[in-house]
Amino acid sequence: MRVLYFDTETNGLPKVRGGADTDVKNHPEPVEIAWHILEDGVLVKRRSALIKPDPDIVWDAGSAMIHKIYKPFAVANGTPGADVFTEFKEDCACCDAIIAHNLAFDLPVVKCACLRIWPADTDFSWLPAKQICTMKLTTPVCKLPYKDSRYPQRPGSYKQPRLAELHTYLFGNAGTYDAHRASSDVDCLVACSQELIRRNILVL
């Protein structure tokens, strides 16, 4: 089985949570994307790309503080989005499944990036039918309590784990990674997913 694991870093956050996944005005532009392809558990491709932004784009300072990618660097060193997403689409089309941590965030970012480049191309049949979110999958596994929540929580409900929290749950303090860069986040995602497969929590 061929599986594509991916992550994005973005210029901001969605304006409205839960908006349509093809609303290009709602979802932020990707700044960086990384993906790995594993075939039957063996790494066959590793790709990371900084995306060249539109020179007129307003850079989100809050996001830049997190991922440390700044506009002048992205303009000077980025790859045109059309080249990056052509390759990403081709790779997705050859895979049986895609996996992300918080797929509901990353997948609309990718879809909207493609629609900005190719507005008339609304066919997303290149996406594998099997789409897995490790954040949703492991919420009842990690059983993380809500902390400092202003709202009462339903009995038996749990906080959705950040990728770092899932890594800690699975491996304790063994190993570290550079969070909030797409490539290292995918490294972590793959490691966590392989462990989830080993434990029969993630079934492909």
Buried (B, 14 or more C-beta within 10 A) or exposed (E): EBBBBBBBBBBBBBEEEEEEBBBBEBBBBBBBBBBBBBBEEEEEBBBBBBBBBEEEEEBBEEBBEEBEBEBEEBBEEBBEBBEBBBBBBEBBEEBEBBBBBBBBBBBBBBBBBBBBBBEEEEEBEBBBEEEBBBBBBBBEBBEBEEEEEEEEEEEEEBBBBBBBBBBBBBEEEEEEBEBBBBBBBBBBBBBBBBBBBEEEBBEB
